[in-house]
Amino acid sequence: MSRFLAMRSGKTEKGSPMNIWKAAAVFSSSALVVVLACGGGEAVVRTAGADQPNMQAAREHLLQARGSLERAEPNKGGHRERAIELVDKAINQVNEGIEFARTH
């Protein structure tokens, strides 16, 4: 009876998974996530000073967000002001990242 229950639970008597395909599915899914996170498998080689279209687009979006925050009503318990400070810091970080890419 215990062997039957072990087979129904998908485990051998020693407790290891009976189906190796589960491990393969987890591994391949993880590998896919890593590939997509690294640019979808695209090999991109950039030279120093190359265009930074994604960073420039991010900066534009941050500038637009800052404008929206400036136009918002200041009745947010200080959160609007804090958000403006954080967006300013993010803009500075993007600018520093663009500059770093230009010199390295």
C-alpha positions as CSV (number, residue, x, y, z in Angstrom):
1,M,0.0,0.0,0.0
2,S,2.8,2.5,0.9
3,R,4.4,1.8,-2.5
4,F,1.1,2.6,-4.3
5,L,0.8,5.9,-2.3
6,A,4.4,6.8,-3.1
7,M,3.7,6.2,-6.8
8,R,0.6,8.4,-6.7
9,S,2.4,11.2,-4.9
10,G,5.1,11.2,-7.7
11,K,7.9,10.2,-5.3
12,T,9.9,7.1,-5.0
13,E,10.3,5.3,-1.7
14,K,13.5,7.3,-0.9
15,G,11.6,10.6,-1.5
16,S,13.3,11.7,-4.7
17,P,11.2,13.0,-7.6
18,M,10.0,10.2,-9.8
19,N,9.7,12.5,-12.9
20,I,13.0,14.0,-14.2
21,W,11.0,16.1,-16.6
22,K,9.9,18.4,-13.8
23,A,13.5,19.3,-13.0
24,A,14.2,19.8,-16.8
25,A,11.2,22.1,-17.1
26,V,12.3,24.2,-14.1
27,F,15.8,24.4,-15.5
28,S,14.8,25.3,-19.0
29,S,12.3,27.9,-17.7
30,S,15.0,29.5,-15.6
31,A,17.4,29.5,-18.6
32,L,14.7,31.2,-20.7
33,V,14.2,33.9,-18.1
34,V,18.0,34.6,-18.0
35,V,18.2,34.8,-21.8
36,L,15.2,37.2,-22.0
37,A,16.6,39.3,-19.1
38,C,19.9,39.7,-21.0
39,G,18.3,41.2,-24.1
40,G,16.3,38.4,-25.6
41,G,19.3,36.5,-26.9
42,E,20.5,39.4,-29.0
43,A,24.2,39.8,-29.1
44,V,24.9,43.5,-29.0
45,V,28.4,45.0,-29.1
46,R,28.7,48.7,-28.5
47,T,31.7,50.9,-28.8
48,A,32.5,53.6,-26.3
49,G,30.3,56.7,-26.9
50,A,27.7,54.6,-28.8
51,D,24.1,55.8,-28.8
52,Q,22.1,55.0,-25.7
53,P,18.5,54.9,-27.0
54,N,17.1,53.0,-24.1
55,M,18.7,55.2,-21.5
56,Q,17.7,58.3,-23.4
57,A,14.1,57.1,-23.6
58,A,14.2,56.3,-19.9
59,R,15.4,59.9,-19.2
60,E,12.6,61.3,-21.3
61,H,10.0,59.2,-19.5
62,L,11.4,60.3,-16.1
63,L,11.3,64.0,-17.2
64,Q,7.7,63.5,-18.3
65,A,6.9,61.9,-14.9
66,R,8.5,64.8,-13.1
67,G,6.4,67.2,-15.0
68,S,3.3,65.3,-14.1
69,L,4.3,65.3,-10.4
70,E,4.9,69.0,-10.5
71,R,1.4,69.6,-12.0
72,A,-0.3,67.3,-9.4
73,E,-2.1,68.7,-6.4
74,P,0.3,69.0,-3.4
75,N,-2.3,67.3,-1.1
76,K,-0.5,63.9,-0.8
77,G,1.0,64.2,2.6
78,G,4.5,64.9,1.4
79,H,4.6,61.8,-0.9
80,R,4.4,63.9,-4.1
81,E,7.4,65.9,-3.0
82,R,9.3,62.7,-2.1
83,A,8.5,61.2,-5.5
84,I,9.9,64.3,-7.2
85,E,13.1,63.9,-5.2
86,L,13.4,60.3,-6.2
87,V,12.7,61.0,-9.8
88,D,15.4,63.7,-9.7
89,K,17.8,61.1,-8.3
90,A,16.8,58.6,-11.0
91,I,17.4,61.2,-13.7
92,N,20.9,61.8,-12.3
93,Q,21.6,58.1,-12.3
94,V,20.5,57.7,-15.9
95,N,22.7,60.7,-16.9
96,E,25.7,59.2,-15.0
97,G,25.0,55.8,-16.8
98,I,25.0,57.4,-20.2
99,E,28.2,59.3,-19.4
100,F,29.9,56.1,-18.1
101,A,29.0,54.2,-21.3
102,R,30.5,57.0,-23.4
103,T,33.8,56.8,-21.6
104,H,34.2,53.0,-21.3
